[in-house]
Each structure stands twice: as structure tokens, then as C-alpha cells.
Amino acid sequence: MEVPFFRYPHVFSQYQRELLNAFTRVSEAGAFILQTDVSAFEEELAAFVDVRYAIGVSNATDGLELVFRALGIGGGDEVILPSHTFVASAAALVHVGAKPVFAEIGADHLLEPADVEQRIGSKTRAIMPTQLNGRTANMDRFFDIAEPRGLIVLEDSAQGLGSRFKGRMAGTFAPAGMYSFYPAKTLGALGDAGAVVTNDADLAQKFRRLRDHGRDAHGGGINLWGRNSRLDNLQAAFLRVKLPTVNSEFERRRAIARIYHEGLSDLVEVVCPPSDDHSDHFDVFQNYELEAERRDDLRAYLADKKVGTILQWGGKGVHQFAELGAFAPLPRTEAILGRSLLLPMNTSLTDAEASYVVESIRRFYERM
Ligand SMILES: *Cc1c(COP(=O)(O)O)cnc(C)c1O
């Protein structure tokens, strides 16, 4: 058996007929930029997420930057975030002139509130957990820290679509959130794509202008320096095909996570991600991130068994890329990243393949 980490062609083949129909419909109409599929997708996404406004953008990295700009974050402001995140979370801060300040992660691999408190200083403007691996952080704890100090709670919800804390979806806790539709994300486009979401009408208006050169909807007045961060109408049409299926895809991911959890959680050498049963969390498993003893040997053994795994972000926190000059003492984050491994987690996986991954891991530790 061969279980690759991800099957990119499946992003297309799973809905091939509907996607080809969308391609033909949009292309024959010549409707490529800011056309009705963008506005229809924005409405459908807003309804799905349960917010007033969704604004399609080119990708979630631009979405992050637009959120910071719309909220006036920059000019030396410090924002506290985890280092176990995509470099884009921090890069978007740097691009608006703000300073990323990294704090530790907890056992669930998400930003640790107690450590955030230690790193608050006079320049701190905001706290930004990353809603990582398809799990939403316990947001109550961040609001408890932020509100008495007048800080903003933000979230990098790029990979959090569908995950919930106390029934509320990632991306809807902050004044504005964002989602990535990179092909390997839970809702994958056929290329780069993203969206920003908010309940604030003024922010929504700002996002529409910022993503389109500062122009208003009629292409007339320009009242701020914008950029080109528009969502392609073709990508919007593809996303409209997939959005109605996404809840069943989340259930499929959760079913695969149960196979992994039931098959592995008794191993002393392995720490499975938290189980969200009977908790305030609803996890959608964008990733399945294990901690494992002898991680690198396990990874080599699995590669030999034709099971593809990866180290998220190449196995390093943002602070560990020395040339970026953003080092911070984060021993706990480094220890966790040194033991972490992503197992195959996507809707192309069969039960038999997930069981084969489990058996292969068990066999590795039994040999010792
Ligand atoms: C994917 C991702 C991004 C960037 O999204 P793009 O759409 O690829 O720009 C940012 N932050 C996190 C945590 C992500 O997983």
C-alpha cells in the first residue's frame, strides 16, 4: 500500500465534472475579475461562517495584511503570536511595520495564554493566536487577558475554517478574520485564494477598497492607498462548487482522526492531538499533528513503508529562521516542534489507508 501525504490531483478529480462546468461557464462569459461568482461566493461563505460580511481576496497572507492595515496596526506596534505558525502570520505584521513578538505554545500546540501574559509590554497592541491544525484556541482566555489592558484580540484563522470554540467559528472572534483556500486547506481552490470576514460594515467597506486599488464598488472614488488582492472569479466559481460539501468533508476528517486516535493513543511513545469529545472545541483536523519519540527514525521508517509524512513549516518555528532576525527564547515550542510530525490527513484517504498508517507506526515501536 502507498499513502502519500497529500494527493493534489484529488483537489480537482473529486469534483471534476462540476469544476469543469464552472470553468466553461465563467470562461465563456468572459467573467474573470470581480464578477458575480465572487459576490455570490462571498454571500455563501458569510452564511456558512455566520458573519455579516465576507470579502474574497487573493490569499490569506494578503488577508492578514489587510486586517492589520484596516485596524491601523503598524508603526512599531507589537503583536504577540505563536512561533509555531506559518511564516506568513509574522511576515504580514512586518510588512505593515509592526513587530511580531513570539510566545510559547501549550500541549494542544496552540498559543499558550499564561506565557502571552509574560510578554506583554508597553508597545503591545494585540494578541493573535493561530487557529492551528483545524482547532480553535480557547478564546475566552485571550479576551480575559486582553480586555482589561485594552488590547485587541486577533486570530490567524487561515487554516481554521469550520473549527469552533463554544459553537463559534474560528475567524469570528476578532474584529476581522481570514481564511486560506490554498489547495491543501480544508476548502481548497485550484490555486491561491482567500477571504476576509467581519461583522463590521465599515471594516467590510475598507476591505473591499483595499483589495481593489482603493476603489469603491463603482470604480470611481479612491480614498485610500489600496493594492490588488482580488479573489479571481474563476476560483470563486470553483469554491462555490466545493463549499456545500465542506461539512461532510469535515466529518470525514474527523472520522480519520478517530481511526488514528483509537489506533495510537495507547502507545507510550506517541502523544495524539487532543480529542474534542465532551469539550468546548469542535476540531476539523486541517492537520493531524502527533508528537512521537524518535520522530526522525519513525519518519524514515514510514517513508520506507510508503507512508508520506511532513514536518509542519519544515520543523522550525518562525523564530528559528536565523536570517529573519526574530529570535526569542522559546524552549517549549522548540521541544514540541522537535517531536512533531504530520500524518496524512485529507479526504482522499480511505479507512484502510488510515489503518495502514496506524499499523506501520505500531510496528515501528514494537520492533524496539
Ligand atoms: C495557509 C496559512 C496562511 C497563508 O495562507 P495563503 O492563502 O497561502 O496565503 C497563513 N497562516 C496560516 C496559519 C496558514 O496555515
The ligand as an SDF file (V2000), in Angstrom:
LIG
                    3D

 15 15  0  0  0  0  0  0  0  0999 V2000
   -2.0940   28.7240    4.9000 C   0  0  0  0  0  0  0  0  0  0  0  0
   -1.8100   29.6790    6.0010 C   0  0  0  0  0  0  0  0  0  0  0  0
   -1.5780   31.0370    5.7800 C   0  0  0  0  0  0  0  0  0  0  0  0
   -1.4420   31.6380    4.4180 C   0  0  0  0  0  0  0  0  0  0  0  0
   -2.4890   31.3680    3.5640 O   0  0  0  0  0  0  0  0  0  0  0  0
   -2.2730   31.6240    1.9920 P   0  0  0  0  0  0  0  0  0  0  0  0
   -3.6700   31.5900    1.4590 O   0  0  0  0  0  0  0  0  0  0  0  0
   -1.4350   30.5130    1.4750 O   0  0  0  0  0  0  0  0  0  0  0  0
   -1.6390   32.9540    1.8370 O   0  0  0  0  0  0  0  0  0  0  0  0
   -1.3930   31.8620    6.8670 C   0  0  0  0  0  0  0  0  0  0  0  0
   -1.4090   31.3820    8.1110 N   0  0  0  0  0  0  0  0  0  0  0  0
   -1.6080   30.0720    8.3720 C   0  0  0  0  0  0  0  0  0  0  0  0
   -1.6370   29.5970    9.7820 C   0  0  0  0  0  0  0  0  0  0  0  0
   -1.7990   29.1670    7.3190 C   0  0  0  0  0  0  0  0  0  0  0  0
   -1.9570   27.8820    7.5920 O   0  0  0  0  0  0  0  0  0  0  0  0
  1  2  1  0
  2  3  1  0
  2 14  2  0
  3  4  1  0
  3 10  2  0
  4  5  1  0
  5  6  1  0
  6  7  2  0
  6  8  1  0
  6  9  1  0
 10 11  1  0
 11 12  2  0
 12 13  1  0
 12 14  1  0
 14 15  1  0
M  END
$$$$
